[in-house]
């Protein structure tokens, strides 16, 4: 139980009606989860406005409300705290409620369009292998030491973040690596957190359905670095044209990494094979099992972060060489007949281009590249023709299919994609709405040595159609299909 007055510390309050000397047992922004000891925070969401449930939660016994505007009728036995921004208030309240756990561990945030999951997850693995107690907050999973919890968002809500950070403190975790999404930053889920460091991977076309413009998307990412304290470090990919932008107004200590330009941390690719990468990092050679130019950047970001956190150089290189790829990130299998299937989360034009350019750079060109790709429904439509153009331009065969169509008609999504095909590539494309059938067709077209890329869903084990999630695992499905075809 916490006192309302105490957890309001640092919250920007406009007015208070009633007593703040109340016991609070939980923070809730979902009206269905409240009880008489809850503090209900009314959030103005993109779909639902929590203010419309204030009367409902007071009938359920709630005695304390955080809101941006007062209800038309107030109850005398209920305390109303009016704030300018309920989302920001919730984040600060959550940090206070759980005793500001982010100040008690080394919390490192990783942001960017691509590479967040790989960098965060592999930093978790590297520090775990170095003997530290480590936590992870990622798209794929939440880890506290070896204990795993399911992840539902790239950046969870602020109450969930602080709950897990508090558990990490209790488990004596030393470091936590956290994916920080543009949605999470914009919705103030990371407000009130104390970061020991921030890492920028890259920026490309994504989430413009939400942010409306690339500049707004970029500036949202930048806000994360603007808010870092002087005690933190800010590490940026200086090869990305937006890398310098991230550092412009930060008070944190500034560091850069690059493959192409002068930087604090510099790498060079010596060999790029399906079995891995041979790199020099700050003039030291290291072999890594990760594949492709984009992973060279990820490896360098991991090395630089570990160095900034005090891992000794030789140990850092040794630990890097032991890292394995992350589930659904350039994850591959080779069938008994020699067909290579690659499963990757590439769901943006830039990510798909990176993966296909990597495949084309390491293959012999005596084999075909067959790409299966779709685009998500209820998301940025501007990506669709770009994705199709890249797939058809950089593959020998491209098959357009469903990803997570959500509420949209999957055929309409595919038609949006098809608008991006250049005339010279028409004959190289097929459209198959059923994703499993599309994967099967690609596998049937593949011969010994051919590469089947299945892009877009990666680690996901479901497909979202009309609000219903059904089991769907690209890796398991292509593995079963290839085995069946070989009988």
Secondary structure, 3 states (H helix, E strand, C coil): CEEHHHHCCCCCEEEEECCCCCEECEEECCHHHCCCCEEEECCECCCCEHHHHHHHHHHCCCCEEEECCCCCCCCCCCEEEEECCHHHHHHHHHHHHCCCHHHCCEEEEEECCCCHHHHHHHHHHHHHHCCCCEEEECCCEEEECCEEEECCCCCCCHHHHHHHHHHHHHCCCCEEEEECCHHHHHCCCCCCCCCCEEEECCCCCCCHHHHCCHHHHHHHHHHHHHCCCCCCEEEEECCCCCHHHHHCCCCCEEEEEECCCCCCEEEEEEEEECCEEEEEECCEEEEECCCCHHHHHHHHHHHHHHHHCCCCHHHHHHHHHCCCCCCCCCEEEECCCCCEEEEECCCCHHHHHHHHHHHHHHCCCCCCEEEEEEECCCCCCHHHHHHHHHHHHHCCEEEEEECCCECCCHHHHHHHHHCCCCHHHHHHEEECCCHHHHHHHHHHHCCCCCEEEEECCCCCCEEEECCEEEECCHHHHHHHHHHHHCC
